[in-house]
């Protein structure tokens, strides 16, 4: 019979020792790689890995009420949180906004989300109003009809209960130009 692939099966030669060692090493590497992948995928091992396993809570748990008058964090800060729905005083209901503020421990946090017409090259400003009058907080950011403001800083505004959003044509003065929305906490 003719050996077309030059396999030399008829010679009966066994693989050399170095060929056998290479084959054993390849088999060990494949087994090690598969073992590594399976272990990582199913998180087997001693539990020292950095992954988190989430489990569903038992169905028999019932919610509890926490007395909000007490400080439950031992040495933590009690924050006062207030919200306001601002009223459209210019566009007849076409503008709307909500504001949430939290303060305590020397920190003041203000978050405002508004739906307002595109100011077309002008800016929307947020003012807080107290006994001494309106104080400019900052200008809102956004595009088209979606506008917002996020502020976190030292508490300078917790004594002010009113909030205005104004349309500002210039940023050079310290007086509100055209009130659009107003509300109070």
Residue pairs with C-beta under 8 A, 6 or more apart in sequence:
1 10
3 9
3 10
15 23
38 44
39 45
43 49
43 51
43 53
66 72
71 78
77 104
77 105
77 107
78 104
78 105
79 102
79 103
79 104
79 105
79 107
80 102
80 103
80 104
80 158
81 100
81 101
81 102
82 100
82 101
82 102
82 185
83 98
83 99
83 100
83 101
83 185
84 98
84 99
84 100
84 163
84 183
84 184
84 185
85 96
85 97
85 98
85 183
86 96
86 97
86 98
86 99
86 114
86 163
86 165
86 181
86 182
86 183
87 181
87 182
87 183
88 94
88 95
88 96
88 180
88 181
89 179
89 180
89 181
89 182
90 167
90 178
90 179
90 180
90 181
91 117
91 180
94 117
95 114
95 115
95 116
95 117
95 165
95 180
95 181
96 114
96 115
96 181
97 112
97 113
97 114
97 115
97 116
97 147
97 165
97 181
97 183
98 112
98 113
98 114
99 110
99 111
99 112
99 163
99 183
99 185
100 110
100 111
100 112
101 108
101 109
101 110
101 111
101 157
101 158
101 185
102 108
102 109
103 109
103 155
103 157
103 158
104 155
106 154
106 155
107 152
107 153
107 154
107 155
108 151
108 152
108 153
108 154
108 155
108 156
108 157
108 158
109 151
109 152
110 126
110 137
110 149
110 150
110 151
110 152
110 157
111 148
111 149
111 150
111 151
112 126
112 140
112 148
112 149
112 163
112 165
113 147
113 148
114 124
114 140
114 142
114 146
114 147
114 148
114 165
114 181
115 145
115 146
115 147
116 124
116 145
116 147
116 165
116 180
116 181
117 145
118 143
118 144
118 145
119 167
122 167
122 168
122 169
123 139
123 140
123 167
123 168
123 171
124 139
124 140
124 142
124 147
124 165
124 166
124 167
124 168
124 180
125 136
125 137
125 138
125 139
125 140
125 165
125 166
125 168
125 176
126 136
126 137
126 138
126 139
126 140
126 149
126 163
126 164
126 165
127 134
127 135
127 136
127 137
127 163
127 164
127 165
127 166
127 176
128 134
128 135
128 137
128 157
128 160
128 162
128 163
129 135
129 160
129 161
129 162
129 163
129 164
130 157
130 159
130 160
130 161
130 162
131 159
134 162
134 164
134 176
135 157
135 160
136 174
136 176
137 149
137 151
137 157
138 149
138 151
139 149
139 168
139 171
140 147
140 148
140 149
140 165
141 147
141 148
141 149
142 148
161 184
161 185
162 182
162 183
162 184
162 185
163 182
163 183
163 184
163 185
164 176
164 179
164 181
164 182
165 179
165 180
165 181
165 182
166 176
166 177
166 178
166 179
166 180
167 177
167 178
167 180
168 176
168 177
168 178
169 177
169 178
170 177
